[in-house]
């Protein structure tokens, strides 16, 4: 596959994005934000990089004066804890063990897995579900076990891992841009019945 063909394939894949589900993710994140809940994001390899990137963008990009900021934790970012859990318990527990003392009812847990079958992602989603958190899954391939397991599934139907990861990253950017727009709209002054503007 040459470079032009690669980009053509990604462009075609974008036509199969479940945009209604992506919109639902954004709305769910905003609702959690307004309620003061926490968002947890996790994944392996390239998906770990996307989780960290998503966490960074969610914390920074939607900032608008006067609007609440996002409480977000990327479970991929504490290398010491991840290696300790992997060494002392199991790599399958690196995310679930972090979630156990933190996740609460009403929080949002976002698991990212290109195959949809990463055991440590599935275990963390299970912990989140048991705690009463809303669960979101970003997957590729055939969706794996993650797709039917979560409350909101964003499935990218491709068996090319690189392309799945490309689209996942684009979607987190799009979500954060929508959240920024929502915050800007919420911050706009409102015209009152007497013709003046209120907050």
Secondary structure, DSSP 8 states (H G I E B T S, - for coil): --HHHHHHHHHHHHTT--HHHHHHHHHHHHHHHHTT-EEEEEESTHHHHHHHHHHHHHHHTT--TTS---EEEETTS-HHHHHHHHHHT-GGGTTHHHHHTT--TT-EEEEEESSS--HHHHHHHHHHHHHT-EEEEEE-TT-HHHHHHSSEEEE---S-HHHHHHHHHHHHHHHHHHHHHHHHHHHS-EE-TTS-EE-
